[in-house]
Amino acid sequence: MADFDVIILGAGAAGLMAGIEAGRRGRKVLVVDHARDPGEKIRISGGGRCNFTNINATHTLGRERFLSANPRFALSALSRFTPDMFIERVKKNGIAYHEKTLGQLFCDGSATQIVAMLINELRQAGGAIWTGRSVGSIERAGDGFDVMIGDGRITSSSLVVATGGKSIPKMGATGLAYDLARQFGLAITETRPALVPLMFEPGALERLKPLAGVSTPAVVSHGKTAFEEALLFTHRGLSGPAILQISSYWREGDAIAVDLLPGADALALFRAARQQTPRLHLQTVLAEKLPKRLAQLVGDLIDQPGMIGDLSDKKLSAAAGLVSRWTLKPVGSEGYRTAEVTLGGVDTTGLDARTMMARTVPGLYFVGEAVDVTGWLGGYNFQWAWASGWVAGQAA
């Protein structure tokens, strides 16, 4: 007889949710994590306030806002466990929250409230949680699994892998989920850092160095994909929500385009200034719309000295083109060290979208960031964690 009905590897968002739901079905559940404390990634998220979901993280927008080799895969889980369902849990537990922007929901207080809620629900469901325990070898044992935890072996009927991806290794992130998937014959799609700052080569960095710390609204695009959010210049390159978003689409060797005056017609602005304030310099006109240091650098790049009243339409058009489509070519990202998530993961062709179970290994489930499903910035990845954990918990 197995020691547990369900062993869940990983006490993060997806793992805790899977444990809660399996426990509520009367299953004997154990959640194991090598970290000292459960829910560490939840605790640090959203600047310590946890951007716990997004009201737009629904199955109707899933194909657009979740990246995967199979964009339809996430829709089943997202339709069955919605943002409203998680919000109800938050309300029931008396956790105050607010909408910040673009549908992003944050705790008014600390992210530890979400962690405490999940742990309490797990315990109320009869689940056990072991932290600070390393997981060793895992083998098939009849219809179940034999798991080495610390110095002892424990058996279970079902095994849920919720150990995440490679992002933020200082918090203990490993490739365990991918190793286990390969061990049991599942494929892994290409993995790479996502929702991550981008870096530039030394020459470009030298030019941008005076802008470190400057933030401005912008539209950042790569191909047909564009995000209008804040852009932040750093000592290494570019960050801010707009850059983190586009990083999931960008690839080495590609350029990105930046519109520094989102929603405005730069050429119309310059023409109006030429007519109304012809003695001003282009940099001065830009400084009325952009942070001063950024206006100065862009003015230097445009390289049109003299008064704006002396500039032809052709020169103003060229200047407007640079302002509205400033092309930059990053050389890389800051990598998993600062990436919020991992793009790619366990290939969804090997998983049942309704249960998250491996098609060829009954009783083995993969959930959350470990799977090849990556959401936009702003609560989407938490909603995927809740939803995928929830559906696995209904079946494991």
C-alpha positions as CSV (number, residue, x, y, z in Angstrom):
1,M,0.0,0.0,0.0
2,A,1.4,3.4,-1.0
3,D,2.5,5.9,1.8
4,F,0.6,8.7,0.1
5,D,-2.0,8.9,-2.7
6,V,-0.3,11.9,-4.1
7,I,3.2,13.3,-3.8
8,I,3.7,16.8,-5.1
9,L,7.2,18.0,-5.8
10,G,7.4,21.8,-5.4
11,A,5.6,24.0,-2.8
12,G,5.0,26.9,-5.1
13,A,1.8,28.3,-6.6
14,A,1.0,25.3,-8.8
15,G,2.1,22.7,-6.3
16,L,0.2,24.1,-3.4
17,M,-3.0,24.5,-5.5
18,A,-2.7,20.9,-6.7
19,G,-2.3,19.7,-3.1
20,I,-5.3,21.7,-1.9
21,E,-7.6,20.3,-4.6
22,A,-6.4,16.7,-4.3
23,G,-6.7,16.8,-0.5
24,R,-10.3,18.2,-0.8
25,R,-11.1,15.0,-2.8
26,G,-10.0,12.9,0.2
27,R,-6.6,12.0,-1.2
28,K,-3.7,11.6,1.2
29,V,-1.3,14.4,0.0
30,L,2.3,15.2,0.6
31,V,3.9,18.4,-0.8
32,V,7.7,18.4,-0.7
33,D,10.1,21.3,-1.4
34,H,13.9,21.6,-1.0
35,A,13.5,25.2,0.1
36,R,13.2,26.1,3.7
37,D,10.0,28.0,3.3
38,P,7.1,27.3,0.9
39,G,5.9,29.8,-1.7
40,E,9.2,31.7,-1.9
41,K,8.5,32.9,-5.5
42,I,5.0,34.1,-4.4
43,R,6.5,36.0,-1.5
44,I,8.9,38.0,-3.6
45,S,6.5,38.6,-6.5
46,G,5.1,42.0,-7.3
47,G,7.6,43.8,-5.2
48,G,6.4,41.8,-2.2
49,R,2.7,42.4,-2.8
50,C,2.1,39.5,-5.2
51,N,0.5,40.2,-8.5
52,F,-1.7,37.1,-7.9
53,T,-3.7,37.1,-11.1
54,N,-4.9,39.3,-14.0
55,I,-8.6,39.7,-14.8
56,N,-7.7,39.2,-18.5
57,A,-6.0,35.9,-17.9
58,T,-8.9,34.0,-19.4
59,H,-9.4,31.2,-21.9
60,T,-10.9,33.7,-24.4
61,L,-7.6,35.6,-24.5
62,G,-5.4,32.6,-23.9
63,R,-4.1,32.0,-27.4
64,E,-2.9,35.6,-27.5
65,R,-1.5,36.1,-24.1
66,F,0.1,32.7,-23.3
67,L,3.1,31.5,-25.4
68,S,3.4,27.8,-26.3
69,A,4.3,25.6,-29.2
70,N,0.5,24.7,-28.9
71,P,-1.3,27.9,-28.0
72,R,-4.6,26.1,-27.5
73,F,-3.2,23.8,-24.8
74,A,-3.7,26.2,-21.8
75,L,-7.3,27.0,-22.8
76,S,-8.9,24.0,-21.0
77,A,-7.4,24.7,-17.6
78,L,-7.9,28.4,-17.9
79,S,-11.6,27.9,-18.7
80,R,-12.1,25.6,-15.7
81,F,-10.3,27.7,-13.1
82,T,-10.8,31.4,-13.8
83,P,-9.3,34.6,-12.3
84,D,-12.7,35.1,-10.6
85,M,-12.4,31.8,-8.8
86,F,-9.1,32.7,-7.3
87,I,-10.3,36.2,-6.4
88,E,-13.2,34.6,-4.5
89,R,-10.6,32.7,-2.4
90,V,-8.7,35.9,-1.7
91,K,-11.9,37.6,-0.6
92,K,-13.0,34.7,1.5
93,N,-9.7,34.9,3.4
94,G,-10.1,38.6,4.0
95,I,-7.2,39.6,1.9
96,A,-7.5,43.2,0.6
97,Y,-6.4,43.8,-2.9
98,H,-6.5,46.4,-5.7
99,E,-6.2,46.6,-9.5
100,K,-3.0,48.4,-10.4
101,T,-3.1,48.6,-14.2
102,L,-4.0,46.5,-17.3
103,G,-6.1,44.1,-15.1
104,Q,-3.2,43.3,-12.7
105,L,-4.4,42.5,-9.2
106,F,-2.1,43.0,-6.1
107,C,-2.4,42.5,-2.4
108,D,-2.9,45.8,-0.5
109,G,-0.6,44.2,2.1
110,S,2.1,41.6,1.9
111,A,2.4,38.7,-0.5
112,T,2.9,36.4,2.5
113,Q,-0.9,36.6,2.9
114,I,-1.3,34.6,-0.2
115,V,1.2,32.1,0.9
116,A,-0.5,31.8,4.3
117,M,-3.9,31.3,2.6
118,L,-2.6,28.5,0.5
119,I,-0.8,26.7,3.4
120,N,-3.9,27.0,5.6
121,E,-6.1,25.6,2.8
122,L,-3.7,22.7,2.2
123,R,-3.7,21.8,5.9
124,Q,-7.5,22.1,6.1
125,A,-7.7,19.7,3.2
126,G,-5.6,17.2,5.2
127,G,-2.4,17.7,3.2
128,A,1.1,17.5,4.7
129,I,4.0,19.7,3.7
130,W,7.7,18.9,4.1
131,T,10.2,21.7,3.4
132,G,14.0,21.7,3.4
133,R,13.9,18.1,2.0
134,S,15.9,17.2,-1.0
135,V,14.4,14.8,-3.6
136,G,16.6,12.0,-4.9
137,S,15.9,9.2,-7.3
138,I,12.3,8.7,-8.6
139,E,11.3,5.3,-10.0
140,R,8.2,3.7,-11.3
141,A,6.9,1.2,-8.7
142,G,4.1,-0.9,-10.1
143,D,1.3,1.5,-11.0
144,G,2.8,4.2,-8.7
145,F,6.0,5.9,-7.8
146,D,8.9,5.3,-5.5
147,V,10.4,8.6,-4.4
148,M,13.7,9.1,-2.4
149,I,13.2,12.0,-0.1
150,G,16.2,12.8,2.2
151,D,17.3,9.4,3.4
152,G,14.0,7.6,3.0
153,R,11.9,6.1,0.3
154,I,8.2,7.0,0.0
155,T,5.6,5.6,-2.3
156,S,2.6,7.2,-4.0
157,S,-0.1,6.4,-6.5
158,S,0.3,9.7,-8.3
159,L,3.2,12.2,-8.7
160,V,2.7,15.8,-9.5
161,V,5.8,17.7,-10.7
162,A,5.5,21.4,-9.8
163,T,9.2,22.4,-9.5
164,G,9.1,25.3,-11.9
165,G,11.7,26.2,-14.5
166,K,15.2,27.6,-14.4
167,S,14.4,31.3,-13.6
168,I,15.9,32.9,-10.5
169,P,18.4,30.1,-9.5
170,K,19.4,31.9,-6.3
171,M,16.0,30.9,-5.0
172,G,16.8,27.2,-5.7
173,A,15.4,26.9,-9.3
174,T,16.7,23.8,-11.1
175,G,15.9,21.8,-14.2
176,L,14.5,18.9,-12.1
177,A,11.1,18.9,-14.0
178,Y,12.9,18.6,-17.3
179,D,15.1,15.7,-16.0
180,L,12.0,13.8,-14.8
181,A,10.2,14.4,-18.0
182,R,13.0,13.0,-20.0
183,Q,13.4,10.1,-17.6
184,F,9.8,9.1,-18.3
185,G,10.0,9.6,-22.1
186,L,8.5,13.1,-22.5
187,A,10.0,15.7,-24.8
188,I,11.2,19.2,-23.8
189,T,10.8,22.2,-26.0
190,E,13.6,24.8,-26.2
191,T,13.9,26.7,-22.9
192,R,15.1,30.3,-22.5
193,P,14.8,33.2,-20.1
194,A,11.6,35.2,-20.5
195,L,10.2,38.4,-18.9
196,V,13.8,39.5,-18.6
197,P,15.9,42.7,-19.1
198,L,17.8,43.0,-22.4
199,M,21.5,43.9,-22.7
200,F,23.6,45.8,-25.3
201,E,27.2,45.6,-26.6
202,P,29.7,47.9,-25.0
203,G,29.6,50.5,-27.7
204,A,25.9,51.0,-27.5
205,L,26.0,50.8,-23.7
206,E,28.5,53.6,-23.6
207,R,26.1,55.8,-25.6
208,L,23.2,54.9,-23.3
209,K,25.1,55.1,-20.0
210,P,23.9,58.7,-19.2
211,L,20.3,57.4,-19.3
212,A,20.7,54.8,-16.6
213,G,17.7,55.2,-14.2
214,V,15.6,57.1,-16.8
215,S,12.1,55.8,-17.3
216,T,9.5,56.8,-19.9
217,P,6.3,55.5,-21.5
218,A,7.0,53.8,-24.8
219,V,5.7,51.3,-27.3
220,V,8.3,48.5,-27.8
221,S,7.8,46.2,-30.8
222,H,9.2,43.1,-32.3
223,G,7.7,42.1,-35.6
224,K,3.9,42.4,-35.3
225,T,4.0,42.2,-31.5
226,A,4.0,45.4,-29.5
227,F,3.6,46.5,-25.9
228,E,2.8,50.0,-24.6
229,E,4.2,50.3,-21.1
230,A,7.1,51.8,-19.2
231,L,10.7,51.6,-20.5
232,L,13.6,51.8,-18.1
233,F,17.2,52.4,-19.1
234,T,19.7,50.5,-16.9
235,H,23.5,50.1,-16.6
236,R,23.3,46.9,-18.6
237,G,20.7,47.9,-21.2
238,L,16.9,48.1,-21.1
239,S,14.3,46.9,-18.6
240,G,10.8,48.0,-17.5
241,P,7.5,46.3,-18.3
242,A,7.6,47.0,-22.0
243,I,11.0,45.3,-22.4
244,L,10.2,42.4,-20.1
245,Q,7.1,41.7,-22.2
246,I,8.9,41.9,-25.6
247,S,11.8,39.7,-24.3
248,S,9.5,36.7,-24.5
249,Y,9.3,37.2,-28.3
250,W,12.8,38.6,-29.0
251,R,15.6,36.3,-30.2
252,E,19.4,36.8,-30.5
253,G,20.2,38.7,-33.7
254,D,16.9,40.5,-33.8
255,A,16.2,44.2,-33.5
256,I,13.5,45.8,-31.5
257,A,11.8,49.1,-32.3
258,V,10.9,51.8,-29.7
259,D,8.2,54.5,-30.1
260,L,9.1,57.2,-27.6
261,L,5.9,59.1,-28.1
262,P,3.2,56.5,-27.9
263,G,-0.2,57.8,-29.2
264,A,1.4,61.0,-30.6
265,D,2.3,62.0,-34.2
266,A,6.0,63.0,-33.9
267,L,6.0,64.7,-37.3
268,A,2.8,66.7,-36.5
269,L,4.4,67.7,-33.2
270,F,7.6,69.0,-35.0
271,R,5.7,70.8,-37.7
272,A,3.6,72.6,-35.1
273,A,6.7,73.6,-33.1
274,R,8.3,74.9,-36.3
275,Q,5.3,77.1,-36.9
276,Q,4.6,78.2,-33.3
277,T,8.1,78.3,-31.8
278,P,10.5,78.4,-34.7
279,R,13.5,79.6,-32.7
280,L,13.6,76.5,-30.4
281,H,16.1,73.7,-31.0
282,L,14.8,70.2,-31.7
283,Q,16.2,68.9,-28.4
284,T,14.2,71.6,-26.6
285,V,11.0,70.5,-28.3
286,L,11.7,66.9,-27.4
287,A,12.4,67.9,-23.8
288,E,8.8,69.1,-23.5
289,K,7.7,65.5,-24.1
290,L,10.6,63.3,-22.9
291,P,12.8,63.2,-19.9
292,K,15.6,65.8,-20.4
293,R,18.5,63.3,-20.6
294,L,16.6,61.2,-23.1
295,A,15.6,64.2,-25.2
296,Q,19.3,65.2,-25.3
297,L,20.5,61.8,-26.5
298,V,17.8,61.5,-29.1
299,G,18.5,65.0,-30.3
300,D,22.2,64.0,-30.7
301,L,21.1,60.9,-32.7
302,I,18.9,63.0,-34.9
303,D,21.9,65.3,-35.5
304,Q,19.9,68.3,-36.8
305,P,21.5,71.4,-35.2
306,G,20.0,74.8,-35.4
307,M,16.5,76.1,-34.9
308,I,13.5,74.0,-35.8
309,G,12.1,76.8,-37.9
310,D,15.0,76.2,-40.3
311,L,14.4,72.5,-40.8
312,S,12.7,71.2,-43.9
313,D,9.9,68.7,-44.0
314,K,12.3,66.0,-45.1
315,K,14.6,66.6,-42.1
316,L,11.6,66.7,-39.7
317,S,10.3,63.5,-41.2
318,A,13.6,61.8,-40.6
319,A,13.7,63.1,-37.1
320,A,10.1,61.9,-36.4
321,G,11.0,58.5,-37.8
322,L,13.8,58.0,-35.3
323,V,11.6,59.2,-32.4
324,S,8.7,56.9,-33.4
325,R,10.8,53.9,-34.5
326,W,14.1,54.0,-32.7
327,T,15.7,50.7,-33.7
328,L,17.9,48.9,-31.2
329,K,19.7,45.6,-31.4
330,P,20.2,43.8,-28.0
331,V,23.0,41.3,-27.9
332,G,21.4,39.2,-25.2
333,S,19.3,39.1,-22.0
334,E,20.3,39.1,-18.3
335,G,19.5,35.4,-18.3
336,Y,17.9,33.2,-15.8
337,R,19.4,35.2,-12.9
338,T,16.8,37.9,-13.3
339,A,14.2,36.3,-15.6
340,E,10.8,36.1,-14.0
341,V,9.9,32.9,-15.9
342,T,11.2,30.2,-18.2
343,L,9.9,30.1,-21.8
344,G,9.4,26.6,-23.0
345,G,9.4,23.4,-21.0
346,V,7.7,20.0,-21.0
347,D,6.2,19.6,-24.4
348,T,2.4,19.8,-24.2
349,T,1.9,17.1,-26.9
350,G,2.8,14.6,-24.2
351,L,0.3,15.9,-21.7
352,D,-3.5,15.7,-21.4
353,A,-4.8,19.3,-21.3
354,R,-7.8,18.4,-19.2
355,T,-5.7,16.8,-16.4
356,M,-2.0,17.7,-17.0
357,M,-1.2,14.0,-16.8
358,A,1.4,12.5,-19.1
359,R,-0.3,10.5,-21.8
360,T,2.1,7.6,-21.7
361,V,2.7,7.5,-17.9
362,P,-0.6,7.2,-15.9
363,G,-0.4,9.0,-12.6
364,L,2.4,11.4,-13.6
365,Y,1.5,15.1,-13.8
366,F,3.4,18.3,-14.8
367,V,2.0,21.7,-13.8
368,G,2.9,25.4,-13.7
369,E,6.1,26.9,-15.1
370,A,7.6,23.5,-15.8
371,V,5.2,23.1,-18.8
372,D,5.6,24.8,-22.2
373,V,3.1,27.5,-21.3
374,T,4.3,31.1,-20.6
375,G,2.1,34.0,-19.9
376,W,2.5,37.8,-20.3
377,L,3.8,39.9,-17.5
378,G,1.2,41.0,-14.9
379,G,-0.4,38.0,-13.2
380,Y,-0.8,35.7,-16.2
381,N,1.8,33.2,-15.0
382,F,0.2,33.0,-11.6
383,Q,-3.2,32.3,-13.1
384,W,-1.6,29.5,-15.2
385,A,-0.1,28.1,-12.0
386,W,-3.5,28.2,-10.2
387,A,-5.4,26.7,-13.2
388,S,-3.0,24.0,-14.1
389,G,-2.5,23.0,-10.4
390,W,-6.3,23.0,-10.0
391,V,-7.0,20.7,-12.9
392,A,-4.3,18.3,-11.8
393,G,-5.7,18.3,-8.3
394,Q,-9.1,17.1,-9.7
395,A,-7.4,14.0,-11.2
396,A,-4.3,13.1,-9.3
